Amino acid sequence: MTENIVCGFLAVMTLVPAALAVTVRNIFHAALWMVVCLSGVAGFFALAGADFLFVAQLLVYAGGILILLLFVVLLSGSPKDWAARAVNERWLPSVVVAAAFVTLLAVVLKALPSTVPPAGSPEPSTAALGRLILRDFLVPFEAVSFLLLAALIGAVHFSRKEDPAP
């Protein structure tokens, strides 16, 4: 019973700020509502017992990426430039596409076999995930890190301005 109340609270804590993040006129306020929304998603991970995903959601998304977004917003101009029209002339096709996507998602989820999770509290998954990443999948994990490093070096290279010849 308590889990149902927490799940309902997290659903409200995720859906209402998500709707506000895309409808408010001030982009700074939209970013703050997005932080609340992503924190609600982290709460769902905590409720499911996915401790690694809970911490990653808080640190990477609600923490790092949103702070970066806020810096971009704050450094991009004066506060009078932050207010923009939140709804444009393409809102109706967007609603139709979103409704079609939600309908398709509901049909696919209904077709999946239902499994009931075992009773009791979920076990932490961090130790098993660490063993998988650092033992069984070490080479692909390092390959992805080198790929990200190459992308970072490429981004720095292409963002540099050429010095004019003297």
C-alpha positions as CSV (number, residue, x, y, z in Angstrom):
1,M,0.0,0.0,0.0
2,T,2.8,2.4,0.9
3,E,4.6,1.6,-2.4
4,N,1.4,2.6,-4.3
5,I,1.3,6.0,-2.5
6,V,5.0,6.6,-3.2
7,C,4.6,5.5,-6.9
8,G,1.6,7.9,-7.2
9,F,3.6,10.7,-5.7
10,L,6.5,10.1,-8.0
11,A,4.2,10.0,-11.0
12,V,2.9,13.4,-10.1
13,M,6.4,14.6,-9.3
14,T,7.5,13.5,-12.8
15,L,4.5,14.3,-15.1
16,V,3.5,17.7,-13.7
17,P,7.0,19.2,-13.9
18,A,7.5,17.7,-17.3
19,A,4.4,19.4,-18.6
20,L,5.5,22.7,-17.0
21,A,9.0,22.4,-18.4
22,V,7.6,22.4,-22.0
23,T,4.9,25.0,-21.4
24,V,6.4,27.8,-19.2
25,R,7.6,30.9,-21.1
26,N,10.8,31.5,-19.1
27,I,13.6,29.1,-20.2
28,F,15.3,29.3,-16.8
29,H,12.1,28.2,-15.0
30,A,11.7,25.4,-17.6
31,A,15.2,24.2,-16.7
32,L,14.3,24.2,-13.0
33,W,11.1,22.2,-13.7
34,M,13.2,19.8,-15.6
35,V,15.4,19.2,-12.6
36,V,12.3,18.3,-10.6
37,C,11.1,16.0,-13.3
38,L,14.4,14.1,-13.6
39,S,14.5,13.8,-9.8
40,G,11.1,12.1,-10.0
41,V,12.5,9.7,-12.5
42,A,15.4,9.0,-10.1
43,G,12.8,8.2,-7.5
44,F,11.3,5.5,-9.7
45,F,14.8,3.9,-10.0
46,A,15.1,4.0,-6.3
47,L,11.7,2.4,-5.9
48,A,12.6,-0.3,-8.3
49,G,15.8,-1.1,-6.4
50,A,18.1,0.0,-9.2
51,D,20.6,1.9,-6.9
52,F,23.2,2.5,-9.6
53,L,20.6,4.0,-12.0
54,F,19.2,6.1,-9.2
55,V,22.6,7.6,-8.4
56,A,23.5,8.0,-12.1
57,Q,20.2,9.7,-12.8
58,L,20.8,12.2,-10.0
59,L,24.5,12.8,-10.7
60,V,24.5,12.7,-14.5
61,Y,21.2,14.1,-15.6
62,A,19.7,16.1,-12.7
63,G,23.1,17.3,-11.7
64,G,25.6,17.5,-14.5
65,I,23.6,18.1,-17.7
66,L,21.0,20.4,-16.1
67,I,23.8,22.5,-14.5
68,L,25.4,22.7,-17.9
69,L,22.1,23.8,-19.4
70,L,21.6,26.4,-16.7
71,F,25.1,27.8,-17.4
72,V,24.2,28.0,-21.1
73,V,20.9,29.7,-20.3
74,L,22.5,32.2,-17.9
75,L,25.4,33.0,-20.1
76,S,23.4,33.3,-23.3
77,G,22.0,36.7,-22.7
78,S,20.0,39.0,-20.5
79,P,16.9,37.7,-18.6
80,K,14.6,39.5,-21.0
81,D,15.8,37.1,-23.7
82,W,14.8,34.1,-21.7
83,A,11.1,34.5,-22.2
84,A,10.0,33.0,-25.4
85,R,6.8,31.7,-26.9
86,A,6.4,28.2,-25.5
87,V,3.7,27.0,-27.9
88,N,4.1,27.5,-31.7
89,E,1.9,26.9,-34.7
90,R,2.9,23.2,-34.9
91,W,1.4,22.2,-31.6
92,L,-1.5,20.2,-33.1
93,P,0.7,17.9,-35.3
94,S,2.9,17.4,-32.2
95,V,0.0,16.4,-30.1
96,V,-1.2,13.9,-32.8
97,V,2.3,12.4,-33.1
98,A,2.6,12.1,-29.3
99,A,-0.8,10.5,-29.0
100,A,0.1,8.0,-31.7
101,F,3.3,7.2,-30.0
102,V,1.6,6.7,-26.6
103,T,-1.0,4.5,-28.2
104,L,1.7,2.4,-29.9
105,L,3.6,2.1,-26.7
106,A,0.4,1.0,-24.8
107,V,-0.3,-1.7,-27.5
108,V,3.3,-3.0,-27.3
109,L,3.3,-3.1,-23.5
110,K,-0.1,-4.9,-23.4
111,A,1.2,-7.5,-25.8
112,L,4.3,-8.3,-23.6
113,P,4.0,-11.2,-21.2
114,S,3.4,-9.9,-17.6
115,T,5.8,-11.0,-15.0
116,V,5.2,-10.5,-11.3
117,P,8.3,-9.4,-9.4
118,P,9.2,-11.6,-6.4
119,A,8.0,-10.3,-3.0
120,G,10.3,-8.6,-0.7
121,S,12.8,-5.7,-1.1
122,P,14.9,-5.6,-4.2
123,E,18.6,-6.5,-3.9
124,P,21.2,-3.9,-4.8
125,S,22.7,-4.4,-8.2
126,T,25.8,-2.3,-8.0
127,A,28.2,-5.1,-7.2
128,A,27.0,-7.3,-10.0
129,L,27.1,-4.4,-12.5
130,G,30.7,-3.6,-11.4
131,R,31.7,-7.2,-12.0
132,L,30.1,-7.2,-15.4
133,I,31.7,-3.9,-16.5
134,L,35.2,-4.5,-15.1
135,R,35.5,-8.2,-15.7
136,D,33.3,-9.6,-18.4
137,F,32.8,-6.5,-20.6
138,L,36.1,-4.7,-19.9
139,V,37.3,-4.5,-23.5
140,P,34.0,-3.0,-24.9
141,F,33.8,-0.6,-21.9
142,E,37.3,0.6,-22.7
143,A,36.5,0.8,-26.4
144,V,33.6,3.1,-25.6
145,S,35.8,5.3,-23.4
146,F,38.3,5.7,-26.3
147,L,35.5,6.5,-28.7
148,L,34.2,9.2,-26.3
149,L,37.8,10.5,-25.9
150,A,38.1,10.7,-29.7
151,A,34.8,12.5,-30.0
152,L,35.9,15.0,-27.3
153,I,39.2,15.7,-29.1
154,G,37.4,16.1,-32.4
155,A,34.9,18.6,-30.8
156,V,37.8,20.6,-29.4
157,H,39.6,20.5,-32.8
158,F,36.6,21.6,-34.8
159,S,35.6,24.4,-32.3
160,R,39.0,26.0,-32.4
161,K,39.3,29.2,-34.5
162,E,42.0,29.3,-37.0
163,D,44.7,31.9,-36.3
164,P,45.2,34.2,-39.2
165,A,48.5,34.0,-40.9
166,P,50.9,36.9,-40.0
